[in-house]
Amino acid sequence: MVAPDFIGGNMTRAEKAERNSIIRDEYIKGISAKELGNKYHLNEISIYRICDGLTNPNNKGYSAILRDNSKEVAAMLSSGHSRQEIADRFNVSKNSVADFAKRYGLKGKPNKNSEADAALKILCKSDGLLEYVSGYTVKENPVRVRCTICGQEFVRTFHNITTKGRVSCPFCLERERKQIREAKEAEQKRQGLERKRKAKEREEERKRKSEAWKNRPYRKCRVCGTLTQNPKYCCPDCRDKANWTTKEHRRRARLKAQMVDRDITVEGLFRRDKGICSICGGRCDLEDYTVREGVFIAGDWYPSVDHIKPISKGGLHSWGNVQLAHRRCNTLKSDKELK
C-alpha cells in the first residue's frame, strides 16, 4: 500500500496504479480535486483524468460535466465563445475546458480576455505608445499594433508587449538611429574641416616665420664685430667666449663685494701651515718647479692656495678660508668642499 503522503518520483506501474486507486477512493468519499492535488503534488487536471467518470459530491469531474453538455460546449466553442466564458457557464476551470476541447478536437477562442481588454492592456503596458489594431487570438500569437508617435503599423507578440515590455517602434528606432548617424557624420565632418583649417594656419605661420628668418637684418657680432644675421653672435665660439667673459666678470664682482685678504701668498701660507698639505698630510716642496723658456712650471708637490669653501660656492678669499695643499691635490679636489 502506497503511503498517502507519497509525493511522486520514480514509480513503477504497479505503484502508480495503487496510488490512483487510493486517489479514486478518496475522491468518491468527497475530497476535492484541489485537495488531492496538494496532497499528492499533482495538478487538478491530473486528478480529473485519474477520477474520470466518478462522482464527487464536492467537485464533480470535468468530464462528467462537460460530456453531459458536450453539444452545447461544442456549439459555444464554434460560435467564438472564449474558454473562460464556457468555464463560467458550467462552473468548471478554464484549463478543464481547454483539455476537453483538445481531447475531442474542438476549436474555439482560447483567450480569456476580449479584444477590447487586449487593446486596453496593450495601451496601458506601452504607456500610450502603442494602439491595438487587429489579430488578437492568444497571447503567444502576434498582433498588429500602431505606433502613436509615427502612425506606422507593425506586428508584435501580445506576450512580448504585456509581459516583457517590448513596446519600442522599429520605425521610430530606425529614425532615431538615422538621426544619430547623421549627427555623428556631421560632427566628424566639422572636426575634419577644423583640423584642416588648423593645419593650414600652422603651415602659413611656418612659412611666415621662415620668410622672416631669411630676410632678417645683418648685425655686428658682439665679440668679433663680423656682420651676421644671427641675433647676437656670429658663431658658437664667440658665444662661448662671451659667456665665459660674463661668468668671469660676475666672479670678480662677487670677490670685490666680499672680504678679501690681499696679503695671502703661497710663501706666507707655507710658513703658517709649516709646509704640510692639508688634504693628504704630505710635505710640500718649494723647489718642485722648472722654468722653460722663461715660463714657470710648478710640479705636483709644489704648494698652492686651496680654498676650504670654494669661491664658486660662496667662500671668501680670507686667511680663515685658505689652506696649504699640493698643486696635484688641489687640482684633484677641484671645487669640492671637503668635510
C-alpha positions as CSV (number, residue, x, y, z in Angstrom):
1,M,0.0,0.0,0.0
2,V,1.4,3.4,-1.0
3,A,1.6,5.9,1.8
4,P,-1.0,8.7,1.5
5,D,1.7,11.4,1.7
6,F,3.6,10.0,-1.3
7,I,4.8,13.0,-3.5
8,G,5.8,11.2,-6.7
9,G,9.2,10.3,-8.2
10,N,10.4,7.2,-10.0
11,M,7.4,4.9,-9.6
12,T,6.6,1.5,-11.2
13,R,3.3,0.8,-13.0
14,A,2.0,-1.1,-10.0
15,E,2.8,1.7,-7.6
16,K,1.1,4.2,-9.9
17,A,-2.0,2.0,-10.2
18,E,-2.1,1.6,-6.4
19,R,-1.8,5.3,-5.9
20,N,-4.5,6.1,-8.5
21,S,-6.8,3.6,-6.7
22,I,-6.3,5.4,-3.4
23,I,-6.9,8.8,-5.1
24,R,-10.2,7.5,-6.6
25,D,-11.4,6.2,-3.3
26,E,-10.7,9.5,-1.6
27,Y,-12.3,11.4,-4.4
28,I,-15.5,9.3,-4.1
29,K,-15.5,10.0,-0.3
30,G,-15.8,13.7,-1.0
31,I,-12.3,15.1,-1.1
32,S,-12.0,17.7,-3.8
33,A,-9.6,17.5,-6.7
34,K,-7.7,20.6,-5.4
35,E,-7.1,19.0,-2.0
36,L,-6.0,15.7,-3.6
37,G,-3.6,17.6,-5.9
38,N,-2.0,19.4,-3.0
39,K,-1.7,16.1,-1.1
40,Y,-0.1,14.1,-3.8
41,H,1.6,17.0,-5.6
42,L,-0.4,16.7,-8.8
43,N,-2.3,19.3,-10.7
44,E,-6.1,19.5,-10.8
45,I,-6.3,18.2,-14.4
46,S,-4.3,15.1,-13.5
47,I,-6.7,14.3,-10.6
48,Y,-9.7,14.8,-13.0
49,R,-8.1,12.4,-15.5
50,I,-7.5,9.8,-12.8
51,C,-11.0,10.1,-11.5
52,D,-12.7,10.3,-14.9
53,G,-16.4,9.3,-14.7
54,L,-16.5,9.3,-10.9
55,T,-19.0,11.4,-9.0
56,N,-17.7,13.6,-6.2
57,P,-20.3,15.3,-4.1
58,N,-17.9,18.3,-3.5
59,N,-16.4,18.6,-7.0
60,K,-17.8,16.8,-10.0
61,G,-15.2,15.7,-12.6
62,Y,-14.9,17.9,-15.6
63,S,-15.5,15.0,-18.0
64,A,-18.8,14.2,-16.3
65,I,-19.9,17.8,-16.5
66,L,-18.7,18.7,-20.0
67,R,-19.5,15.4,-21.5
68,D,-23.1,15.7,-20.4
69,N,-23.2,19.1,-22.2
70,S,-20.8,18.3,-25.0
71,K,-23.1,19.6,-27.7
72,E,-23.6,22.9,-26.0
73,V,-19.9,23.2,-25.3
74,A,-19.0,22.4,-28.9
75,A,-21.6,25.0,-30.1
76,M,-20.2,27.7,-27.9
77,L,-16.6,26.9,-29.0
78,S,-17.6,27.0,-32.7
79,S,-19.6,30.3,-32.2
80,G,-16.5,32.0,-30.9
81,H,-17.0,32.0,-27.1
82,S,-13.8,32.1,-25.1
83,R,-12.8,29.2,-22.8
84,Q,-13.3,31.4,-19.7
85,E,-16.9,32.1,-20.7
86,I,-17.6,28.4,-21.1
87,A,-15.9,27.7,-17.8
88,D,-18.0,30.3,-16.1
89,R,-21.1,28.9,-17.8
90,F,-20.6,25.3,-16.5
91,N,-18.8,26.2,-13.2
92,V,-15.5,24.5,-14.2
93,S,-12.0,25.7,-14.6
94,K,-10.7,27.2,-17.9
95,N,-8.0,24.5,-18.1
96,S,-10.7,21.9,-17.9
97,V,-12.4,23.4,-21.0
98,A,-9.1,23.6,-22.8
99,D,-8.2,20.0,-22.0
100,F,-11.8,18.9,-23.0
101,A,-11.5,20.8,-26.3
102,K,-8.1,19.3,-27.1
103,R,-9.2,15.7,-26.3
104,Y,-12.3,15.9,-28.5
105,G,-10.7,18.0,-31.3
106,L,-12.9,21.1,-30.6
107,K,-11.7,24.5,-31.6
108,G,-12.6,27.9,-30.2
109,K,-11.2,31.1,-28.9
110,P,-8.7,30.2,-26.1
111,N,-8.3,33.7,-24.8
112,K,-9.9,34.7,-21.6
113,N,-9.9,38.4,-22.5
114,S,-11.8,40.1,-25.3
115,E,-10.2,42.2,-28.0
116,A,-11.3,45.3,-26.1
117,D,-9.5,44.1,-23.0
118,A,-6.4,43.2,-25.0
119,A,-6.4,46.7,-26.6
120,L,-6.7,48.3,-23.2
121,K,-3.9,46.2,-21.8
122,I,-1.6,46.9,-24.8
123,L,-2.3,50.7,-24.4
124,C,-1.6,50.6,-20.6
125,K,1.5,48.4,-20.8
126,S,3.1,50.5,-23.5
127,D,2.3,53.8,-21.7
128,G,0.3,55.1,-24.6
129,L,3.0,54.3,-27.2
130,L,1.1,51.5,-29.0
131,E,-2.5,51.1,-30.1
132,Y,-4.1,47.7,-30.9
133,V,-5.3,47.2,-34.5
134,S,-6.2,43.6,-35.0
135,G,-5.1,39.9,-34.9
136,Y,-5.5,39.0,-31.2
137,T,-6.3,35.3,-30.5
138,V,-3.9,34.1,-27.8
139,K,-1.1,35.9,-26.0
140,E,1.6,33.8,-27.8
141,N,0.4,34.9,-31.3
142,P,1.4,38.1,-33.0
143,V,-1.0,41.1,-33.1
144,R,-0.9,44.2,-35.3
145,V,-0.4,47.4,-33.4
146,R,0.1,51.1,-34.4
147,C,2.7,53.5,-33.1
148,T,1.1,56.6,-31.6
149,I,4.1,58.7,-32.5
150,C,4.7,58.0,-36.2
151,G,1.4,56.2,-37.0
152,Q,3.2,53.2,-38.6
153,E,1.7,49.7,-38.1
154,F,3.8,46.6,-37.3
155,V,3.5,43.1,-35.8
156,R,4.5,42.3,-32.3
157,T,3.6,39.3,-30.0
158,F,1.0,40.2,-27.4
159,H,3.0,38.4,-24.7
160,N,6.1,40.4,-25.5
161,I,4.2,43.7,-25.2
162,T,2.3,43.0,-22.0
163,T,4.9,40.8,-20.2
164,K,8.4,41.6,-21.5
165,G,7.7,45.3,-22.1
166,R,8.9,45.3,-25.8
167,V,6.9,48.3,-26.9
168,S,9.5,50.1,-29.0
169,C,8.5,51.0,-32.5
170,P,11.0,49.7,-35.2
171,F,10.3,52.7,-37.4
172,C,10.9,55.2,-34.6
173,L,14.1,53.3,-33.6
174,E,15.3,53.4,-37.2
175,R,14.6,57.1,-37.4
176,E,16.5,57.8,-34.2
177,R,19.4,55.7,-35.4
178,K,19.4,57.6,-38.7
179,Q,19.4,60.9,-36.8
180,I,22.3,59.7,-34.6
181,R,24.3,58.6,-37.7
182,E,23.7,61.9,-39.4
183,A,24.7,63.9,-36.3
184,K,27.8,61.8,-35.9
185,E,28.7,62.2,-39.6
186,A,28.2,66.0,-39.4
187,E,30.4,66.2,-36.2
188,Q,33.1,64.1,-37.9
189,K,32.9,66.4,-41.0
190,R,33.1,69.5,-38.8
191,Q,36.1,68.1,-36.9
192,G,37.8,67.2,-40.2
193,L,37.3,70.8,-41.5
194,E,38.6,72.2,-38.2
195,R,41.8,70.0,-38.4
196,K,42.4,71.1,-42.0
197,R,41.9,74.8,-41.0
198,K,44.4,74.5,-38.1
199,A,46.9,72.6,-40.3
200,K,46.6,75.4,-42.9
201,E,47.2,78.0,-40.2
202,R,50.2,76.2,-38.9
203,E,51.7,75.9,-42.4
204,E,51.1,79.6,-43.1
205,E,52.7,80.5,-39.7
206,R,55.7,78.3,-40.5
207,K,56.1,79.9,-43.9
208,R,55.9,83.4,-42.4
209,K,58.5,82.6,-39.8
210,S,60.7,81.1,-42.4
211,E,60.5,84.1,-44.7
212,A,61.1,86.4,-41.7
213,W,64.2,84.4,-40.7
214,K,65.6,84.5,-44.2
215,N,65.0,88.3,-44.5
216,R,66.3,89.2,-41.0
217,P,68.7,92.2,-41.0
218,Y,72.5,92.0,-40.6
219,R,74.1,92.9,-37.3
220,K,77.6,93.1,-35.9
221,C,78.8,90.2,-33.7
222,R,79.2,91.4,-30.1
223,V,82.6,89.7,-29.8
224,C,84.4,89.9,-33.1
225,G,82.3,92.6,-34.9
226,T,81.6,90.4,-38.0
227,L,78.4,91.1,-39.9
228,T,75.9,88.3,-39.2
229,Q,72.1,87.6,-39.4
230,N,72.2,85.9,-36.0
231,P,70.7,87.9,-33.1
232,K,74.0,88.3,-31.1
233,Y,77.0,86.2,-32.2
234,C,78.3,85.0,-35.5
235,C,79.4,81.6,-34.3
236,P,79.4,79.2,-31.3
237,D,83.0,80.1,-30.4
238,C,82.1,83.8,-30.0
239,R,79.0,82.8,-27.9
240,D,81.1,80.6,-25.6
241,K,83.7,83.3,-25.2
242,A,81.1,85.9,-24.3
243,N,79.5,83.5,-21.8
244,W,82.9,82.8,-20.2
245,T,83.6,86.6,-20.0
246,T,80.3,87.3,-18.4
247,K,80.9,84.5,-15.8
248,E,84.4,85.8,-15.0
249,H,83.1,89.4,-14.6
250,R,80.4,88.1,-12.2
251,R,83.0,86.2,-10.3
252,R,85.3,89.2,-10.0
253,A,82.5,91.4,-9.0
254,R,81.5,88.9,-6.3
255,L,85.1,88.8,-5.0
256,K,85.2,92.6,-4.8
257,A,82.0,92.7,-2.9
258,Q,83.3,90.2,-0.4
259,M,86.0,90.5,2.2
260,V,89.4,89.8,0.5
261,D,92.7,89.4,2.2
262,R,95.2,90.7,-0.4
263,D,98.3,89.7,1.6
264,I,97.6,86.0,1.1
265,T,100.7,84.4,-0.6
266,V,102.0,80.9,-1.1
267,E,105.1,81.6,0.9
268,G,103.1,83.1,3.8
269,L,100.6,80.2,3.8
270,F,103.6,77.8,3.6
271,R,105.1,79.3,6.8
272,R,101.7,79.3,8.6
273,D,100.9,75.6,7.8
274,K,104.5,74.6,8.3
275,G,104.7,73.1,4.8
276,I,102.1,70.4,5.4
277,C,99.4,69.6,2.8
278,S,96.0,69.9,4.5
279,I,94.4,67.4,2.0
280,C,96.8,64.4,2.0
281,G,99.0,65.3,5.0
282,G,102.3,65.2,3.0
283,R,105.0,67.8,2.9
284,C,105.1,70.4,0.2
285,D,108.3,71.1,-1.8
286,L,109.0,74.7,-2.7
287,E,111.8,73.5,-5.1
288,D,109.5,71.3,-7.2
289,Y,109.3,73.5,-10.2
290,T,111.0,74.1,-13.6
291,V,111.5,77.1,-15.8
292,R,111.3,76.6,-19.6
293,E,112.0,79.5,-21.9
294,G,111.1,81.9,-19.2
295,V,107.8,80.1,-18.2
296,F,107.4,78.9,-14.6
297,I,106.0,75.4,-14.4
298,A,105.0,74.1,-11.0
299,G,105.4,70.4,-10.1
300,D,102.9,68.1,-8.5
301,W,104.3,68.6,-5.0
302,Y,104.6,72.4,-5.3
303,P,102.5,74.3,-2.6
304,S,99.3,76.1,-3.7
305,V,96.5,78.1,-2.1
306,D,93.3,76.0,-1.6
307,H,90.0,77.5,-0.5
308,I,88.3,75.3,2.1
309,K,84.9,76.5,0.8
310,P,85.2,77.2,-2.9
311,I,84.7,80.7,-4.1
312,S,82.3,79.5,-6.7
313,K,80.1,78.3,-3.8
314,G,80.3,81.5,-1.7
315,G,83.6,81.1,0.0
316,L,85.8,84.1,0.9
317,H,89.4,84.8,-0.1
318,S,90.5,85.2,3.5
319,W,93.0,83.7,5.9
320,G,90.2,81.8,7.6
321,N,89.1,80.1,4.4
322,V,92.5,79.1,2.9
323,Q,94.9,76.2,3.5
324,L,98.1,74.8,2.1
325,A,97.8,72.0,-0.5
326,H,99.9,70.3,-3.1
327,R,99.2,71.5,-6.6
328,R,98.2,68.0,-7.6
329,C,95.9,67.6,-4.6
330,N,94.3,71.0,-5.2
331,T,93.7,70.1,-8.8
332,L,92.0,66.7,-7.9
333,K,89.9,68.4,-5.3
334,S,88.6,70.9,-7.9
335,D,85.6,72.9,-6.5
336,K,84.5,70.2,-4.0
337,E,84.1,71.1,-0.4
338,L,85.8,68.6,1.9
339,K,84.3,67.9,5.3
